[in-house]
Amino acid sequence: MRLGVIDVGSNTVHLLVVDAHTGAQPLPASSHKRELRLSEHVTDDGSIDDTGRDQLAEFVAECLTVAEDQGVEELMGFVTSAIREAPNGDDVLADVKDRTGVVLEVLSGEDEARLTFLAARRWFGWSAGTLLVADIGGGSLEIGQGMDEEPDIAISLPLGAGRVTRDHLPGDPPSEAAVRAARKHVRAAIARELRPLAKAGSPDRVVGTSKTMRSLARITGAAPSAEGMYAVRHLERDALDAILPRIASMPAAERSSLPGVSTSRARQLLAGGLVVSATMDLLGVDRLEICPWALREGIILRRLDGMH
């Protein structure tokens, strides 16, 4: 059967259509996305403004049409931190339902960590042993660790690349003082949550997911997307730390000329690098492997498990 998943993130709203069957790998059939940047459509109290609300409803309606054209039998939708944390998030979701008939489910940060972990476990298999999975989105950082399909530890922190950029890295490029302050904030926030991971011991394999991780891996020498999803890609901490000062000194327009960095994501690249570097350093990780599957695939896999 064909399943569709609408992922409403802090940066992008993405419809993924897959051919899905119990016991088989979900095969992507089509992808339709738009960068709405909901995290930038917020008022002083964190509410989604009218422009963001209207653009979301309009694009969800567009996704519904695309899904019907693609023969989707079941359409699922979910939202993450941008709407989860908004005071008027329930009103925004009710408006989308009234205007499109689509019900968008709110995922907690822990849900995000658990579903992303499931996707990575299925991708790498049982032979990977104990997995540590880190995922950085626009609004939050998720970390999961465990030896099963459900992680023993699932953590979500408000350290997304978009959020850190907006709250701590003003300017293009930001000042050296702002970069130092952002680095200090990120490391303190992660360090406060390390105890469960430290008690769990060292993982056998460390994995990173998300567009930000892929971009950072690419600019430090990983294979381009043209080599396909099965190419093995790594992100080395030493290489990342070596290039971060250069990224910090670049305006966004210059960052977008780096390999694998889109114009729309260029401004967030530094924040993402600071978060990933801090995560790897504080967890004692020298290298992580990039996983092409993440939250959307985790949701699809969980749905297929339910069908079985």
N, C-alpha and C positions, 0 to 999 in steps of 0.2 A: 504494500500500500504506500501511498504518498503522504508524508507528513510535512507540515509546515510549522516553523517556529519563528515567531516575531520576538526579537530580543531588543528591548528598549533600554539602551545603555545611556551613560552620561554624555557620551559623544555621538554615538551612531545608533540609529534604529535599523535593524537588519532582519530581513526575512530570508530564512534558509529553507529550501525545499529539498527533501531527501526521499529516495526510494528506500523504504525500511521494511525489513522482515525479521521476525524472531530468529535469533541465532546467526544472523548475517550482518556484515558490516554495513552501516547506513551509507548509501552512496549519494553524494550531492547531485541534485538534478538542476537546480538553479539558485541564484542568489540575487537579492534585490535590496539595496540599502541606500540610506541617505544620512548625511551628517547634520543632524538637527542641533547638536550641542545644547541639550537641555540644561546642562550645568551652568550655562551662561545666560539662560532665560529665567533667572531667579531674582526675586525682590530682596529687600534688606533682611526680611525675616526668613528667607530660604524658600518661599513659596514659588511655584512655577507661574510665570506671568502669562497674560492672555495670548501673547504671540506664541510662546512655547506650547501652550495648551492647544491652540488652533492648529499649529503645524503638526503636532503629534496626531491629532484626530484625523487630519487630512492624509497624512502618510499611512496611518493604519488602514484607512479606507482604500488607499492605493494598493497596499499589500494584500488586502482582501481580494481585490480584483485580480492581481497577479496570481495569487494562490488558486483562485477559481480557474484561471486560464491554464495553469499548470496541472490541473487535475488533482489538486490536493483534497484528500478525503477527510483529514482532521487537521485543524489549525489550532496551535497552542500559542499563547503569548505570555510574556513575563516582563517585569520591570525590576530594576536594581536600585542602586543608591540614590540616583537623582530624584526619583519620585518617592521611593521608600522614606526618605528623610524630609520630604517637603511637607509643611503643615497642611497644605491643601491637596496632598497626594490623592486622597480618597475622592475628592471632588473631580480631579483631573481624570481619574480612572472611570468614574461614573459618566463623565462627559464623553469619553471615548466609547463607552458601551452604548450610550444613548444615540450617538451619531453613527456608529458602525456596526453595533451588535457584537463586537469582539470584546471578550472578557480578558483583561490582562491580569495575571497573577503576580502578587508582590512576593519576591523572594527575599528572605533575610540574608544577611551577610554570611551566616553559618551555612544556609542552604547553598549559596553560591560556592563556598569552599568545598562542600561535600559533593556537589554535582560535578564540579570541575575535577575533583579528585577521581571520581568514578570514570570520567572520560579518559583521564591519563592512565588509570589502572587498566582499562580495557585496551588502550592503545599499546602499552608496553607489556602487558601480560603479567602472569604470576612470576615469571622468571626474574622480573625486576626486583623482587624482594620488597623490603620496606621502602615505600616511596615518600619523598617530601616534594610537595607540589606548591609552587608559588604562582599566583595569577595577579596581574596588575591591570585594572581597568581605568576608566576616567575618574571614578569616584572613590574606589576602595581597593585595598590590597587584601587578597585572600591567601591563606596558607593552610595546607592540610598535610597530615602525616599519618601513615599507618601501613599495615601489611595486608589488609583486606580490601574489599571494594568500598566499604565505609571507613573513612579515616578515624583513627582514635582521637585525633586532635583536629579541630576545625576553627580557625581564627579569621576574623575580618577586622581590618583597621581602616580608618578614614584617610588613606594615603594614596588615593588614585592620582594618576599623572595630571589630570585636569584640575582636580581639587588643589593639589600642592602648588601648581602653577598659579592658579587664581588667588589663593590665599597667602602665598609666601614668596612668589617670584615675580614681582611687578617689573615692568621695564622690558625693553627689547634691544639688547640683551639686559638681563638684570644686573644689578651692581654686585661687586664681590662680597659686600657685606650681606646683601640679601641671600646670596647663594650659601654663604657660611651659616646664616641663621636658619635657612631652610634645611640644610644638611643636619644641623643640630636638632631641629624639631623632629625630623624624620627618624633619626637614630634613637632619640629618646622614646618616641612613640613605639617603635619596634621593640626596644630593649625591655619596656614594661611588660611585654607579653611573652617573653622568651622562656619563662620558667617551665611551662608544660612541655615545650619542645626540648629543652635541655634535659629534663627528666626522662624523656622518651628514648634518648640515645641517638646514635648516628644512623642516618638512613643508608640504604644500599644504593639508591639512585635519587638524584635531585633533578627536578623537572620544572621548566618555566613555560607558561602559556600566555597568550595575548598578543595583540598587534604591537604593543610597546616592546615586549620581549623580543619579538621577531625583528623589529627594526634595530634594536640595540645589537642583536646578534649579527645582523647583516652588516652594519657599519664597522664591526670588529672582525669581519672576515668570513662569516658564515655563507653558505651557498645561497644564491638568489632564488626567488620564488619560481623562476622559470625551470629550475631543476626538479620541481614537483614536491609533493607533500611527503614522499618517502625518503628524501635526502636527509641524512643525519646532520643536524645543526646543533652547535654548542655556543654557549656564551661564557667566555673566560673573564673572571673578575679582574685579573691584571690588565687585560686588554681594555676592559671597560673603564677602569680607573685611570688608565693612561690617556684615554680620549676625552674624558669628562671635562677637564679644564678647557680644552679646545671648543667643545660644544657650548660651555658656559659663556665663552667670549663671542659666540656667533649670534647675530640676529636671526630671527626665524626664517627669513627669506634665504639666508645662506645655509641654514641647516637643511632646508628642503632639497638642496643639491646633493646631499649625502646619499649614498646608495640605500634604497629601501625605505626612505623617509618621505612621506607624502607631505604636500604643502599644508594640509589641514592639521596634521599631527606634529608639525615641526616645532611649534612653540612649546608643546608638552614634553618634548624629547628629553630635555635636561632634567625635569622633575622625575620622569620615569627612570632615568639613569641614576639619580640620587637614591631613589627608593630601592631599585634593584641592587645597587652596589651595597647599600646599608644592609639589606636582607641577607645577601650572600656573606658579607663580612661578619655580621653578628652571629650568623648561624655556622660560621666556619666552613663555608662552601667556596671552593676555588673554581668550579665549573658546573654549569647546569646544562641539561639537554632540552632543546626546544620541542614541545609537543604540539602538533598541528590541531589536535582536538582540545576543546575547552568547554565552557558552560553550555553552549547550545547543544553540542553533541551529548553532554551529560544528561540534559533534559530528554533528548530523543531516546537515549539508551534506557533511562528510567521508565519512559512510556512503553517501550518495547518489552521491558521486563514485566510490566503490569499486564500487557496483552497476553503474555505467556502464562 
